[in-house]
Amino acid sequence: MGIASRARQQVQESNPRKRPKSLKIHVHFSPSTISKLPNRPQEKKEIMNFTLNVNPNPNPRLFPCSLNKKSLMLAVSSSSLRCYSSLPHQPLRNLLLQNVSKDSRMHIDIFDEVGIGGGASGVAGGLIHPYSPKAKLLWRGAECWQECNKLLNIAEGAAASGKPEVVDKDLDHELGDVIVWRRGILRPATTLKNVDILNENAQNCIGSCSIETMDEDAAQNLVPNICVPFNSAIYMPQAVNIHPQRYLQALFVACENLVSDLTALGSEGNKICFHKKSVNSLVELAGEYNAAIICLGAKSDMLSELSGRLPLRTCRGVVAHLQLSEDTRDEYGTQSPSILSGAWLAAQGPRNLVMGSTWEWKSRNYSSNVCAEEASKALEELLPKASSVFPSIKNWKFTSARAGLRAMPPLTPLGSIPLLGCVDDAVNGNHRCKYWVFTGLGARGLLYHGWLGKLMSQAVISCNEDVLPPELTSWRKILR
């Protein structure tokens, strides 16, 4: 008996109830959140092993349908714009990996009216680490960091497959084909109070993303001419910086590669189709699909069915792209880390920096375009903050600015916790479609998306919200 067959038998024995012969799933994603799926180099072995290991939870309701159905219809729909971080992807990955049997059939339709990474999804600065500004480990930070690194490897593997879709004609070709810069992040202490807080919290870091404390001399060995006002800084050598748009495009290629992998395993008839359009109402999905996941970030409440139902706060952020002046040779070190401070600096090569970000609360401006006036105001706000720790910023010239609208969740004693859960009651009438919401990732979507997406896929496949940690569904209490 093969691995997949044994896994199927285990699920059937643990939950012998009658299952439907087919299941249609609709995943409604925010812009350009095209799923990050296993890359080709891992091929058959990972796919088969993942089928066994994806669910460490002994809950017999988990994955009762996916291993036994004959067909799966999956649609991925995204809005034109969204906040920086609404990047759910794992439902696609897990749903596909749970359907590797030869008689399974999957047709995945992806809807995105602005293209892959064409909206605010591609705007983020790309700095990723699992800590708060005070260097305290975020809620479930270790799990999120682990899943995040898996997806970075998947994206890089997909990019290595050589498909031209990974590097779009509109991207910055002077950056080469890099998706991930692995050279760490440096944070100087900017107040005397922060010195003690950062040093204390650094002692409780996780091994997979360690924190080193250092003085100004050590910091200048990493970033020449950096200013460390209070002679104290922390350094996260394993933290990373990514190119978000290339990352999203590489993950879409990974989706296509996975379908090819499944076909090679003998499961034919699987398709992924991209449609440059959006879904405007949940009712549109009611007749065709069995489940819908709404991942629209700050645009979630633009669906009439969800208006006023989600306790989200909106916040527009502008980032500025800078290049080193042509007559200047003082390039940013090829191994120098990015910088966190009052304004962050994400290094993308020796002559390219991204600087951010502004915080305009209660904004309803969904456009990623930035007018000259808004760009000027952003520079007036960000440049003094950046120059206080990196004085050489004066040698860099502004080239462009982009913006995104964050979907900020409510503040809780545990921090800003995203919003997940079933929202069947949002749609009136008797529909077979089951609706789920996945939003409020705020400014940490690049960290959160992997682990939360994995949880969401488990909840959707099992039709069981209880697989989600209660912290993720506590937002309902706020609305009562």
C-alpha positions in Angstrom: 0.0 0.0 0.0 1.4 3.4 -1.0 1.9 6.4 1.3 -1.1 8.3 0.0 -3.3 5.2 0.2 -2.3 4.6 3.9 -3.0 8.2 4.7 -6.4 7.9 3.1 -7.2 4.7 5.0 -6.2 6.4 8.3 -8.5 9.3 7.7 -11.4 6.9 6.7 -10.9 4.8 9.8 -10.8 7.8 12.1 -14.0 9.3 10.6 -16.1 6.7 8.7 -19.0 9.1 8.0 -20.2 9.4 4.4 -18.3 11.9 2.4 -19.4 13.8 -0.7 -18.2 12.5 -4.1 -17.0 16.0 -5.1 -16.0 19.2 -3.5 -15.7 22.7 -5.0 -13.7 25.2 -3.2 -13.5 28.9 -3.8 -10.6 30.9 -2.3 -11.2 34.6 -2.5 -7.7 36.2 -2.2 -6.6 39.8 -2.0 -4.6 41.3 -4.9 -1.8 39.3 -6.2 -1.9 36.8 -3.4 -1.3 34.0 -5.7 -0.2 31.1 -3.6 3.1 29.9 -2.7 3.3 26.2 -3.5 6.0 23.6 -3.3 8.7 24.1 -5.9 9.9 21.6 -8.5 13.2 20.6 -6.9 11.3 18.9 -4.1 9.2 17.0 -6.6 7.4 13.7 -5.7 9.1 12.9 -2.4 8.0 16.1 -0.6 4.5 15.9 -2.1 4.0 12.4 -0.8 5.7 13.0 2.6 3.7 16.3 3.1 0.5 14.3 2.6 1.4 12.2 5.6 2.9 15.0 7.8 0.7 18.0 7.1 -1.6 17.4 10.0 0.1 16.7 13.4 -3.3 17.4 15.0 -5.0 14.1 15.8 -8.4 15.7 15.4 -10.4 13.2 13.3 -12.4 15.9 11.6 -9.3 17.3 9.9 -9.1 16.7 6.2 -12.0 14.2 6.1 -13.1 15.1 2.6 -10.0 16.0 0.6 -8.3 12.6 0.5 -11.5 10.8 -0.7 -13.0 13.0 -3.3 -12.9 12.5 -7.0 -12.8 16.1 -8.0 -11.8 19.5 -6.6 -12.8 22.9 -8.0 -10.8 25.7 -6.6 -11.1 29.4 -7.6 -8.7 32.1 -6.3 -10.2 35.6 -6.6 -8.5 38.8 -5.6 -9.4 42.4 -5.5 -7.6 45.2 -7.4 -5.8 46.5 -4.3 -5.1 45.5 -0.7 -3.0 46.2 2.3 0.7 45.3 2.3 0.4 42.1 4.0 -2.7 40.2 3.1 -0.8 37.3 1.6 -2.6 34.1 2.4 -1.5 31.2 0.2 -1.4 28.0 2.1 -5.0 26.9 1.4 -3.9 26.3 -2.2 -0.8 24.4 -1.2 -2.5 22.1 1.2 -5.6 21.5 -0.8 -3.5 20.5 -3.8 -1.2 18.3 -1.7 -4.1 16.5 -0.2 -5.3 15.5 -3.6 -2.4 13.6 -5.1 -4.3 10.4 -5.9 -4.5 9.4 -9.6 -8.3 9.7 -9.8 -8.3 13.3 -8.3 -9.2 16.2 -10.6 -8.5 19.8 -9.8 -9.3 23.0 -11.8 -8.0 26.2 -10.2 -9.2 29.5 -11.4 -7.3 32.6 -10.2 -9.0 36.0 -10.4 -6.9 39.1 -10.1 -7.9 42.3 -12.0 -4.5 43.9 -11.7 -2.2 41.0 -12.3 0.2 39.1 -10.1 1.9 41.6 -7.8 0.5 44.5 -9.8 -1.4 46.1 -6.9 -0.4 46.9 -3.4 0.8 43.4 -2.8 4.1 44.4 -4.5 4.6 47.6 -2.5 5.9 46.3 0.8 9.5 47.0 1.8 10.0 43.3 2.4 11.8 43.2 5.8 10.9 40.0 7.6 11.7 39.0 11.2 9.5 37.7 14.1 10.0 40.5 16.6 8.2 43.7 17.8 9.9 47.1 17.6 11.1 46.4 21.2 12.7 43.1 20.1 10.0 41.0 21.8 8.9 37.8 20.1 5.5 38.3 18.5 2.5 36.1 19.2 3.3 32.7 17.6 6.4 34.3 16.1 8.4 31.1 16.1 5.8 29.2 14.1 5.3 32.0 11.7 9.0 32.4 11.1 9.4 28.7 10.4 6.6 28.7 7.8 7.8 31.9 6.3 11.3 30.5 5.6 9.8 27.4 4.0 7.9 29.6 1.5 11.0 31.7 0.7 12.8 28.5 -0.2 9.8 27.5 -2.4 9.8 30.8 -4.2 13.5 30.7 -4.9 13.2 27.2 -6.1 10.4 28.2 -8.5 12.5 31.1 -9.8 15.3 28.7 -10.5 13.0 26.7 -12.8 13.8 29.3 -15.4 10.2 30.4 -16.3 10.2 34.0 -17.6 7.1 34.9 -15.6 9.2 35.2 -12.5 10.9 38.4 -13.7 8.3 40.7 -15.2 9.3 43.2 -17.9 8.3 46.1 -15.6 10.5 45.0 -12.7 13.9 46.6 -11.8 16.3 44.6 -13.9 19.4 46.3 -12.3 18.6 44.2 -9.2 19.3 41.0 -11.1 17.1 38.0 -10.4 17.3 38.2 -6.6 14.1 37.5 -4.6 15.6 37.2 -1.1 18.5 39.1 0.4 19.8 37.1 3.4 22.1 39.6 5.2 20.2 40.4 8.3 18.7 43.6 9.9 20.3 46.1 12.2 18.3 48.2 14.7 20.2 51.0 16.5 18.6 52.1 19.8 17.2 55.6 19.3 16.4 56.5 22.9 18.1 55.8 26.2 15.1 53.9 27.4 15.2 51.6 24.4 18.8 50.6 25.2 17.8 48.6 28.2 14.5 47.2 26.6 16.2 46.0 23.5 19.1 44.4 25.4 16.8 42.7 27.8 14.4 41.3 25.2 17.3 40.2 23.0 18.1 37.6 25.7 14.8 35.8 24.9 15.3 35.4 21.1 14.6 32.2 19.2 17.5 30.2 17.8 16.3 30.3 14.3 16.4 34.1 14.3 19.0 35.1 16.9 19.6 38.6 18.2 23.1 40.0 18.9 23.7 43.2 20.9 26.6 45.4 19.8 28.1 48.9 20.2 28.7 51.5 17.6 32.0 50.2 16.4 30.6 46.7 15.8 27.6 48.2 14.0 29.9 50.3 11.8 31.7 47.1 10.8 28.3 46.0 9.3 27.2 49.3 7.9 30.0 51.8 7.5 29.2 55.4 8.7 26.0 54.3 10.5 25.2 56.4 13.5 24.3 54.7 16.8 23.2 57.5 19.0 23.4 55.7 22.3 26.2 53.3 21.5 23.9 50.3 21.4 22.2 48.3 18.7 20.7 44.9 18.0 21.5 42.8 15.0 19.3 39.9 13.6 21.7 38.1 11.3 19.1 35.6 10.0 16.4 38.2 9.2 15.7 38.8 5.6 14.6 41.3 3.0 12.6 40.2 0.0 11.4 41.7 -3.3 7.6 41.3 -2.8 6.6 41.5 -6.4 9.1 38.9 -7.6 8.2 36.8 -4.6 4.5 36.7 -5.6 5.3 35.9 -9.2 7.7 33.1 -8.2 5.0 31.6 -6.0 2.6 31.7 -8.9 5.1 29.7 -11.0 5.3 27.3 -8.0 1.6 26.7 -8.4 2.0 25.8 -12.0 5.0 23.6 -11.2 2.9 21.7 -8.6 0.2 21.0 -11.1 2.9 19.6 -13.4 4.2 17.5 -10.6 0.8 16.1 -9.9 0.4 15.2 -13.5 3.7 13.5 -13.5 2.5 11.4 -10.5 -0.4 10.2 -12.7 -3.1 12.6 -11.7 -4.1 14.1 -15.0 -6.8 16.8 -15.8 -5.4 19.3 -13.2 -5.4 22.9 -14.4 -4.5 26.4 -13.1 -6.1 29.2 -15.0 -5.5 32.9 -14.5 -8.3 35.5 -15.1 -7.6 39.2 -15.0 -10.9 40.0 -13.3 -12.4 40.2 -9.8 -15.4 38.8 -7.9 -17.6 41.7 -6.5 -20.1 39.8 -4.3 -20.2 36.7 -2.2 -23.5 35.8 -3.8 -21.7 35.3 -7.1 -20.0 32.3 -5.5 -23.0 30.7 -3.9 -24.2 28.5 -6.7 -20.9 27.0 -7.9 -18.6 26.6 -4.9 -18.6 24.7 -1.6 -16.4 27.2 0.2 -15.1 30.7 -0.2 -12.2 32.3 1.6 -12.3 36.1 1.6 -8.8 37.6 1.8 -9.3 41.1 0.7 -7.4 43.0 3.4 -8.5 46.6 3.7 -11.0 46.1 0.9 -12.9 43.4 2.8 -15.7 45.7 3.9 -16.3 46.8 0.3 -18.2 43.5 -0.1 -21.7 44.4 0.9 -22.1 41.2 2.8 -19.1 42.1 5.1 -19.7 45.8 5.5 -19.6 46.7 9.2 -18.9 43.1 10.2 -15.1 43.3 10.6 -13.3 45.4 13.3 -10.6 46.6 10.9 -8.8 49.9 10.9 -7.3 51.2 7.7 -3.8 52.8 7.4 -2.2 54.0 4.2 1.6 53.7 4.0 3.9 55.3 1.4 7.3 53.8 0.6 10.0 55.7 -1.4 12.5 54.1 -3.8 16.0 55.6 -3.7 19.0 55.2 -5.9 22.6 56.3 -5.3 23.6 59.3 -7.4 25.7 58.3 -10.4 28.6 60.5 -9.4 28.8 58.8 -5.9 30.9 55.7 -5.3 29.9 55.2 -1.7 27.8 52.1 -2.5 25.8 50.2 0.2 27.8 47.2 1.2 26.8 44.0 -0.6 26.7 42.2 2.8 25.5 45.1 4.9 22.1 44.5 6.7 19.0 46.5 6.2 18.2 49.1 8.9 15.3 49.5 11.2 14.7 52.8 12.9 12.1 55.6 13.0 12.2 54.9 9.2 13.4 51.6 7.8 15.8 51.2 4.9 15.5 48.0 2.9 18.7 47.4 0.9 18.1 45.9 -2.6 21.6 45.9 -3.9 24.5 48.4 -3.6 22.7 51.3 -5.3 19.1 50.7 -4.5 17.2 51.3 -1.2 13.5 51.3 -0.3 12.6 53.7 2.6 9.4 53.6 4.6 6.9 53.9 5.8 4.3 56.6 6.6 1.2 55.8 8.6 -2.0 57.6 7.5 -4.7 56.3 9.7 -8.4 56.1 8.6 -7.4 56.6 4.9 -9.7 55.1 2.3 -7.3 55.6 -0.6 -6.8 52.2 -2.1 -4.6 53.4 -5.0 -0.9 52.3 -5.1 -0.1 55.4 -7.1 1.4 58.3 -5.2 1.0 61.9 -6.5 3.9 64.4 -6.3 2.4 66.2 -3.3 2.0 62.9 -1.3 5.5 61.8 -2.3 6.9 65.1 -1.1 5.2 64.9 2.2 6.4 61.3 2.7 10.0 62.4 2.0 9.7 65.3 4.5 8.6 62.8 7.1 10.9 59.9 6.4 14.3 61.5 5.4 15.0 63.1 8.8 14.3 59.8 10.6 16.5 57.8 8.2 19.4 60.3 8.2 19.5 60.3 12.0 21.0 56.8 11.8 22.2 56.7 8.2 23.6 60.2 7.3 24.8 59.0 3.9 21.1 58.9 2.8 21.7 62.5 1.6 23.7 61.1 -1.3 20.8 59.0 -2.5 18.2 60.4 -4.9 14.4 59.8 -4.9 13.2 57.9 -8.0 9.6 56.8 -7.2 7.0 56.2 -4.5 4.2 53.7 -4.1 1.6 53.1 -1.4 -0.6 50.5 0.1 -3.6 50.4 2.4 -3.0 48.2 5.5 -5.9 46.3 7.1 -5.0 46.7 10.8 -6.7 44.4 13.3 -7.8 45.5 16.8 -5.2 45.8 19.5 -5.2 43.1 22.1 -3.1 42.2 25.2 -1.2 39.8 22.9 -0.7 42.5 20.2 -2.4 42.9 16.8 -3.9 39.6 16.0 -5.3 38.9 12.5 -8.9 38.0 11.9 -9.8 34.5 10.8 -13.0 32.5 10.9 -16.3 31.3 9.4 -18.7 34.0 8.2 -21.6 31.9 6.8 -24.1 34.3 8.4 -22.9 37.1 6.1 -24.9 35.8 3.2 -28.6 35.4 3.4 -30.4 32.5 1.8 -29.8 28.8 1.7 -26.5 28.3 0.0 -24.2 25.3 0.0 -21.2 27.5 -0.1 -19.3 27.9 3.2 -17.7 31.3 3.7 -14.5 32.1 5.5 -12.6 35.3 6.2 -8.9 35.8 6.4 -7.8 39.4 6.9 -6.3 41.9 9.3 -2.7 40.9 8.9 -1.7 44.5 9.2 1.9 45.4 8.6 3.2 41.8 9.3 1.6 39.8 6.5 4.9 38.6 5.1 5.6 37.0 8.5 2.1 35.8 9.3 0.9 34.5 5.9 2.5 31.1 5.8 1.4 29.8 9.2 -2.0 31.4 9.2 -2.7 30.2 5.7 -1.8 26.7 6.8 -4.3 26.9 9.7 -7.0 28.4 7.4 -6.6 25.5 4.9 -7.1 23.0 7.7 -10.2 24.8 8.9 -11.7 25.0 5.4 -11.0 21.4 4.5 -12.3 20.0 7.8 -15.3 22.4 7.9 -14.2 23.0 11.5 -13.4 26.4 12.9 -12.2 24.8 16.1 -8.8 24.0 14.5 -8.1 27.7 14.6 -6.5 29.1 17.8 -9.2 31.0 19.7 -7.2 34.2 19.6 -7.8 34.3 15.8 -11.6 34.3 16.2 -11.8 36.5 19.3 -12.6 39.5 17.0 -16.3 38.5 17.1 -16.5 39.5 20.8 -15.5 43.1 19.8 -18.6 43.3 17.6 -21.0 42.1 20.2 
